[in-house]
Amino acid sequence: MRRKVASRWLAGGAAVVAGTVVALALQIPSASAATNLSLGAGADGSSKASGTSYGNVIDGNASTYWSPSGPTGTVSVKWDSATTLSSAVIVQASGGGSISGWQLKNYDTGAVLASGSSAPSTITFSSTSLKKVSFVITSGSGTPRIAEFETYSSGGSNPTTGPTSGPTSSPTSNPGTPTGAWPSSTGSVNISGTVNVSGTFDGGMKTYCCVGDGGQGESQDPMFKIANGGTLQNVILGSPAGDGVHCEGTCTLRNVWWNDIGEDAATFKQTNGGTSYVIGGGARSGSDKAFQHNGNGTVNISGFYLKGSGKLYRACGNCSTSYTRNVRIDNVLVDDIDMLAGINSNWNDTATITRVVVIGSATICGKYKGVPKGSEPSYLGEGWNDANCKVNRSDVTFR
């Protein structure tokens, strides 16, 4: 276990946020943008490979998938009545083939809502009312595999209050290949307590500091607490950062950077069986793990950089509830870590891992025996290309 050296600094001229808690609220209806509308909907398509199903893209399970019978094909999500959408998330399963061209179409009118020339992740488009939306693979190789086709409604108006005069432009849905470069801060904001986020919090790439003592104490408060369906983006967490970020339900962490991991970088507490996303960003100087998964469902990590830590991801092995947990890790760069993902094989956890670059050496997928709260999980060993560790040696490059 590494010994963490916590840097305690605060840049001069910090802007002070009044009070100990900053609350952001969106004026949105009860069916918020964070509700995956595909769950409970119907699905169909134009072709499917043997052993796959259209329904697999709407089941909330990243370990099942639909695949066309060839390199191209269509899968659709449909509702009995008109439904308003403004974004979709395409989650690919490892293996199969690649996507080199796609369209998202309003099946009712045939209108193309969005398109691209490489595999998509989060797709945003003008708010549209429809009864059926189609993801069309127009070109590719092999037989691409789509694990989830998530759909979301309009996100409502801008926050009524926020840390910046106006939100900055969001990073692209494809975070690109991580290089290890660290972002420059645009300024500093001093906080003395947890920032509660509902809706979207855009930090404008400012450094937020400080909460906690920089150590490993489990009782520290988080710097940010994200309500179910919330998004934290374009933020740098200074040191000390307490217990990092808490996602109370499903959340999206986009282009978030941790200068010094405190207890954990982020903890995912979702219990709705949905998917949380870490898109881009990076973290460094951690003693234990970056991402702690206490709830159920899936955590999807893409385009992330981690330097100097125990683990990138750990599915809780002794929480009060013994959920099955899933993680998908794609297109990440790790340097000087012990383990990429730790999962509990006796609880049927899965880790789907693709396109990983490791500087140094590390265990890629470690399997543990999960135990009741109050006991300590036992390590069972490393897994490759099995029911729990869905990773091939060709998916990992060591440097």
C-alpha positions as CSV (number, residue, x, y, z in Angstrom):
1,M,0.0,0.0,0.0
2,R,1.4,3.4,-0.9
3,R,1.9,6.1,1.5
4,K,0.1,9.3,0.3
5,V,1.8,12.7,0.6
6,A,-1.0,15.2,0.8
7,S,-0.2,18.6,-0.6
8,R,-1.9,21.4,1.3
9,W,-2.0,24.5,-0.8
10,L,-4.5,27.2,-1.8
11,A,-3.7,29.7,-4.6
12,G,-3.9,33.3,-3.6
13,G,-6.8,35.5,-4.5
14,A,-9.3,32.7,-4.1
15,A,-13.0,33.5,-4.5
16,V,-15.0,32.6,-1.5
17,V,-18.4,30.8,-1.9
18,A,-20.7,32.1,0.8
19,G,-21.6,29.6,3.5
20,T,-20.5,26.0,3.9
21,V,-22.8,24.5,1.2
22,V,-23.4,25.6,-2.3
23,A,-26.6,24.2,-3.8
24,L,-27.4,24.0,-7.5
25,A,-31.0,23.3,-8.6
26,L,-32.3,22.9,-12.1
27,Q,-35.9,23.9,-13.0
28,I,-36.8,20.5,-14.4
29,P,-39.8,18.2,-14.3
30,S,-39.9,15.1,-12.2
31,A,-38.8,13.0,-15.2
32,S,-35.3,14.5,-15.2
33,A,-32.6,14.2,-17.9
34,A,-31.0,11.6,-15.7
35,T,-33.7,9.0,-16.1
36,N,-32.8,6.3,-18.6
37,L,-36.0,6.2,-20.6
38,S,-35.0,3.0,-22.4
39,L,-35.6,1.0,-19.2
40,G,-39.2,-0.2,-19.5
41,A,-39.4,0.7,-23.2
42,G,-39.5,-1.7,-26.2
43,A,-36.8,-2.5,-28.7
44,D,-36.6,-3.9,-32.2
45,G,-34.2,-3.6,-35.2
46,S,-33.3,-4.7,-38.7
47,S,-31.0,-7.6,-38.0
48,K,-29.4,-9.5,-35.2
49,A,-26.6,-12.0,-34.8
50,S,-27.4,-15.5,-33.5
51,G,-27.6,-15.5,-29.7
52,T,-28.1,-11.8,-29.3
53,S,-31.3,-9.8,-28.7
54,Y,-32.7,-6.3,-29.4
55,G,-33.9,-6.3,-25.8
56,N,-30.4,-6.6,-24.5
57,V,-29.8,-2.9,-25.2
58,I,-32.6,-1.8,-22.8
59,D,-32.1,-4.2,-19.9
60,G,-29.6,-2.1,-17.9
61,N,-27.1,-4.9,-18.0
62,A,-23.8,-4.1,-19.7
63,S,-22.8,-7.7,-19.9
64,T,-25.5,-8.5,-22.5
65,Y,-25.6,-7.1,-26.0
66,W,-27.2,-6.8,-29.4
67,S,-25.1,-7.4,-32.5
68,P,-26.1,-7.1,-36.1
69,S,-25.6,-10.2,-38.4
70,G,-22.9,-8.3,-40.2
71,P,-20.9,-5.0,-39.9
72,T,-24.1,-2.8,-40.3
73,G,-27.5,-2.9,-38.8
74,T,-30.1,-1.0,-36.8
75,V,-31.4,-1.3,-33.3
76,S,-34.3,0.9,-32.0
77,V,-35.9,1.9,-28.8
78,K,-39.7,2.6,-28.9
79,W,-42.5,3.8,-26.7
80,D,-46.3,3.6,-26.8
81,S,-46.7,7.4,-26.7
82,A,-44.6,10.3,-27.8
83,T,-41.4,10.8,-25.7
84,T,-39.1,13.8,-25.6
85,L,-35.4,13.1,-26.0
86,S,-32.3,15.2,-26.2
87,S,-29.5,12.7,-25.6
88,A,-28.5,9.1,-26.0
89,V,-25.7,7.0,-24.7
90,I,-24.3,4.0,-26.6
91,V,-22.4,1.5,-24.5
92,Q,-20.4,-1.0,-26.5
93,A,-19.4,-4.5,-25.3
94,S,-15.9,-5.7,-25.9
95,G,-15.1,-8.0,-28.7
96,G,-17.0,-8.2,-32.0
97,G,-16.2,-5.5,-34.5
98,S,-15.8,-1.7,-34.7
99,I,-18.1,1.1,-35.8
100,S,-16.8,3.5,-38.4
101,G,-20.0,5.2,-39.3
102,W,-23.4,5.7,-37.6
103,Q,-26.6,7.7,-37.5
104,L,-29.2,8.4,-34.8
105,K,-32.5,8.7,-36.5
106,N,-36.1,9.8,-35.6
107,Y,-37.8,6.7,-36.9
108,D,-41.2,8.5,-37.0
109,T,-39.9,11.0,-39.6
110,G,-36.7,9.6,-40.9
111,A,-34.8,12.7,-39.8
112,V,-31.1,12.2,-38.8
113,L,-30.7,13.6,-35.2
114,A,-26.9,13.1,-35.1
115,S,-24.2,11.2,-37.0
116,G,-20.5,10.4,-36.7
117,S,-17.5,8.5,-38.2
118,S,-16.2,6.7,-35.1
119,A,-17.8,4.8,-32.2
120,P,-20.0,7.2,-30.2
121,S,-20.5,7.4,-26.4
122,T,-22.8,10.3,-25.4
123,I,-24.8,11.7,-28.2
124,T,-26.6,15.1,-27.8
125,F,-29.1,16.6,-30.2
126,S,-32.0,19.1,-30.3
127,S,-34.9,18.2,-28.0
128,T,-37.2,16.0,-30.1
129,S,-40.6,14.3,-29.4
130,L,-40.9,10.9,-31.0
131,K,-42.2,7.4,-30.4
132,K,-39.2,5.5,-31.8
133,V,-35.5,6.3,-32.1
134,S,-33.0,4.2,-34.1
135,F,-29.2,3.8,-33.8
136,V,-28.0,2.9,-37.3
137,I,-24.5,1.4,-37.9
138,T,-23.8,2.5,-41.4
139,S,-20.3,1.2,-41.7
140,G,-18.0,-0.9,-39.7
141,S,-16.0,-4.2,-39.5
142,G,-16.9,-7.5,-38.0
143,T,-20.1,-7.5,-36.0
144,P,-20.2,-4.6,-33.5
145,R,-21.7,-5.2,-30.1
146,I,-24.1,-2.7,-28.4
147,A,-24.6,-3.4,-24.7
148,E,-26.9,-0.5,-23.9
149,F,-28.8,2.1,-25.9
150,E,-29.7,4.6,-23.2
151,T,-32.0,7.5,-23.9
152,Y,-32.6,10.7,-21.9
153,S,-35.1,13.6,-21.9
154,S,-34.5,17.3,-22.0
155,G,-32.3,18.6,-19.2
156,G,-34.3,21.8,-18.5
157,S,-33.0,25.3,-18.1
158,N,-29.6,26.4,-16.9
159,P,-28.8,26.3,-13.1
160,T,-30.4,29.2,-11.2
161,T,-27.1,29.7,-9.3
162,G,-23.7,28.5,-10.0
163,P,-19.9,28.9,-9.4
164,T,-19.3,30.6,-12.8
165,S,-20.9,33.5,-14.6
166,G,-21.8,31.1,-17.3
167,P,-21.1,27.4,-18.1
168,T,-18.1,26.7,-20.2
169,S,-18.4,24.6,-23.3
170,S,-18.5,20.9,-22.5
171,P,-15.8,18.5,-23.7
172,T,-16.8,16.3,-26.6
173,S,-18.6,13.0,-25.9
174,N,-15.5,11.2,-27.0
175,P,-12.8,12.3,-24.5
176,G,-9.9,11.3,-26.8
177,T,-6.9,9.2,-25.8
178,P,-5.4,10.2,-22.4
179,T,-1.8,11.4,-22.7
180,G,-0.9,12.1,-19.1
181,A,-1.0,15.8,-19.6
182,W,-2.5,17.8,-16.7
183,P,-4.9,20.7,-17.3
184,S,-4.2,24.3,-16.3
185,S,-6.4,25.8,-13.7
186,T,-8.4,29.0,-14.6
187,G,-8.6,30.1,-11.0
188,S,-9.3,29.0,-7.4
189,V,-12.5,28.8,-5.4
190,N,-12.3,28.3,-1.6
191,I,-15.1,26.2,-0.1
192,S,-15.5,25.2,3.6
193,G,-18.1,22.4,3.1
194,T,-19.7,20.1,0.7
195,V,-21.0,21.4,-2.6
196,N,-24.5,19.9,-3.3
197,V,-25.2,19.5,-7.0
198,S,-28.5,18.9,-8.7
199,G,-28.6,19.1,-12.5
200,T,-25.3,20.2,-14.1
201,F,-22.4,21.9,-12.3
202,D,-19.8,23.4,-14.6
203,G,-16.7,24.5,-12.8
204,G,-15.1,26.4,-15.6
205,M,-11.8,24.5,-15.0
206,K,-11.3,26.2,-11.7
207,T,-9.6,24.5,-8.7
208,Y,-12.0,23.9,-5.7
209,C,-10.5,23.5,-2.3
210,C,-10.5,22.5,0.6
211,V,-12.4,19.8,2.6
212,G,-11.0,17.3,5.1
213,D,-7.5,16.5,6.1
214,G,-6.1,14.8,3.0
215,G,-5.9,11.4,4.8
216,Q,-7.7,8.1,4.6
217,G,-10.3,8.7,7.3
218,E,-13.7,7.2,6.2
219,S,-15.7,9.8,8.0
220,Q,-14.6,12.8,5.9
221,D,-17.2,14.8,4.0
222,P,-17.1,14.8,0.2
223,M,-16.2,17.9,-1.7
224,F,-19.1,17.4,-4.1
225,K,-22.3,15.5,-3.5
226,I,-24.2,14.8,-6.8
227,A,-27.9,14.1,-6.7
228,N,-29.3,11.3,-8.8
229,G,-28.8,12.0,-12.5
230,G,-26.5,15.0,-11.9
231,T,-23.4,16.0,-13.8
232,L,-20.2,17.4,-12.6
233,Q,-17.9,18.7,-15.3
234,N,-14.8,20.9,-16.0
235,V,-13.6,20.9,-12.4
236,I,-10.3,20.5,-10.7
237,L,-10.3,19.2,-7.1
238,G,-7.5,20.7,-5.0
239,S,-6.0,19.2,-1.9
240,P,-7.3,18.3,0.6
241,A,-10.4,17.1,-1.2
242,G,-12.0,15.1,1.7
243,D,-13.8,12.0,0.4
244,G,-13.8,13.4,-3.2
245,V,-17.1,13.1,-5.0
246,H,-20.2,11.2,-3.8
247,C,-22.8,10.2,-6.5
248,E,-26.0,9.6,-4.6
249,G,-27.5,7.9,-7.7
250,T,-26.4,7.6,-11.2
251,C,-24.2,10.5,-12.3
252,T,-21.8,11.7,-15.0
253,L,-18.3,13.0,-14.1
254,R,-17.0,14.7,-17.2
255,N,-13.5,16.2,-17.4
256,V,-13.0,16.1,-13.6
257,W,-9.5,16.1,-12.2
258,W,-8.2,15.3,-8.8
259,N,-4.9,17.0,-7.9
260,D,-4.5,14.6,-4.9
261,I,-6.8,11.7,-4.2
262,G,-8.0,11.9,-0.6
263,E,-9.9,8.9,0.8
264,D,-11.4,8.1,-2.7
265,A,-11.7,10.2,-5.8
266,A,-15.4,9.3,-6.2
267,T,-17.9,6.9,-4.6
268,F,-20.9,5.6,-6.6
269,K,-23.9,4.8,-4.4
270,Q,-26.6,4.3,-7.1
271,T,-29.2,1.6,-6.3
272,N,-31.4,2.0,-9.4
273,G,-29.5,-0.5,-11.5
274,G,-28.4,2.3,-13.9
275,T,-25.1,3.4,-15.3
276,S,-22.8,6.2,-14.1
277,Y,-20.1,7.6,-16.4
278,V,-16.6,8.9,-15.9
279,I,-15.7,10.6,-19.2
280,G,-12.2,12.0,-19.5
281,G,-10.3,13.6,-16.6
282,G,-7.7,12.2,-14.3
283,A,-6.4,11.7,-10.8
284,R,-3.1,11.3,-9.0
285,S,-1.4,10.6,-5.7
286,G,-3.7,8.1,-4.0
287,S,-3.1,5.5,-1.3
288,D,-5.9,3.1,-2.1
289,K,-8.5,3.3,-4.9
290,A,-9.8,6.1,-7.2
291,F,-13.3,4.9,-7.8
292,Q,-15.3,3.1,-5.1
293,H,-18.5,1.4,-6.2
294,N,-20.9,0.8,-3.3
295,G,-24.2,0.7,-5.0
296,N,-25.4,-1.5,-7.9
297,G,-25.5,-1.2,-11.7
298,T,-22.6,-0.2,-13.8
299,V,-19.8,2.4,-13.7
300,N,-18.4,3.2,-17.2
301,I,-14.9,4.8,-17.2
302,S,-13.5,6.1,-20.5
303,G,-10.6,8.3,-21.5
304,F,-9.3,8.6,-17.9
305,Y,-5.7,9.0,-16.7
306,L,-4.5,7.8,-13.3
307,K,-1.1,8.2,-11.8
308,G,0.2,6.8,-8.5
309,S,-2.6,4.9,-6.7
310,G,-3.7,1.5,-5.5
311,K,-6.6,0.8,-7.8
312,L,-8.5,2.6,-10.5
313,Y,-11.8,0.8,-9.5
314,R,-13.0,-1.3,-6.6
315,A,-16.4,-2.9,-6.3
316,C,-17.2,-2.8,-2.6
317,G,-16.4,-6.2,-1.0
318,N,-17.9,-5.6,2.4
319,C,-20.7,-3.1,2.2
320,S,-24.0,-3.5,4.0
321,T,-25.7,-4.8,0.8
322,S,-24.0,-7.4,-1.4
323,Y,-25.0,-6.1,-4.8
324,T,-23.8,-7.5,-8.2
325,R,-21.7,-4.7,-9.7
326,N,-20.3,-4.1,-13.2
327,V,-17.6,-1.9,-14.5
328,R,-16.6,-1.1,-18.1
329,I,-13.1,0.4,-18.5
330,D,-12.1,1.6,-22.0
331,N,-9.4,3.8,-23.4
332,V,-7.5,4.6,-20.1
333,L,-3.9,5.3,-19.2
334,V,-2.5,4.3,-15.8
335,D,0.9,4.9,-14.4
336,D,2.4,3.4,-11.2
337,I,-0.7,1.7,-9.8
338,D,-1.2,-1.8,-8.2
339,M,-4.5,-2.9,-9.8
340,L,-6.8,-1.7,-12.5
341,A,-10.1,-3.2,-11.3
342,G,-11.0,-5.2,-8.2
343,I,-14.3,-7.1,-8.3
344,N,-16.1,-9.8,-6.2
345,S,-16.5,-12.9,-8.3
346,N,-18.7,-14.7,-5.7
347,W,-21.3,-11.9,-6.2
348,N,-21.1,-12.2,-10.1
349,D,-19.4,-8.8,-10.6
350,T,-18.0,-8.2,-14.0
351,A,-15.2,-6.0,-15.4
352,T,-15.2,-5.4,-19.1
353,I,-11.8,-3.9,-20.1
354,T,-10.6,-2.7,-23.4
355,R,-7.8,-0.4,-24.8
356,V,-5.7,0.0,-21.6
357,V,-2.1,1.3,-21.5
358,V,-0.2,0.5,-18.3
359,I,3.1,2.3,-17.5
360,G,5.0,-0.1,-15.2
361,S,3.2,-3.2,-14.0
362,A,-0.2,-3.8,-12.5
363,T,-2.8,-6.5,-11.9
364,I,-5.5,-5.9,-14.5
365,C,-8.6,-7.6,-13.1
366,G,-8.3,-8.8,-9.5
367,K,-11.0,-11.2,-8.1
368,Y,-12.0,-11.1,-4.5
369,K,-14.5,-13.0,-2.3
370,G,-17.0,-10.5,-1.0
371,V,-18.0,-10.8,2.6
372,P,-20.6,-9.3,5.0
373,K,-20.0,-5.8,6.5
374,G,-17.5,-6.0,9.3
375,S,-15.3,-8.6,7.6
376,E,-12.4,-8.2,5.1
377,P,-12.7,-9.6,1.6
378,S,-10.1,-12.2,0.6
379,Y,-8.1,-12.0,-2.7
380,L,-8.6,-14.9,-5.0
381,G,-6.3,-14.0,-7.9
382,E,-6.2,-12.3,-11.3
383,G,-8.6,-13.2,-14.0
384,W,-8.4,-13.1,-17.8
385,N,-11.1,-13.7,-20.4
386,D,-13.5,-15.4,-18.0
387,A,-17.1,-14.9,-16.7
388,N,-16.0,-12.1,-14.4
389,C,-13.0,-10.6,-16.0
390,K,-13.9,-9.8,-19.6
391,V,-10.5,-8.8,-20.8
392,N,-8.0,-10.3,-23.3
393,R,-4.3,-9.8,-23.0
394,S,-4.4,-8.1,-26.4
395,D,-6.6,-5.4,-24.8
396,V,-3.7,-4.3,-22.5
397,T,-0.4,-2.7,-23.5
398,F,2.4,-2.5,-20.9
399,R,5.1,0.1,-21.3
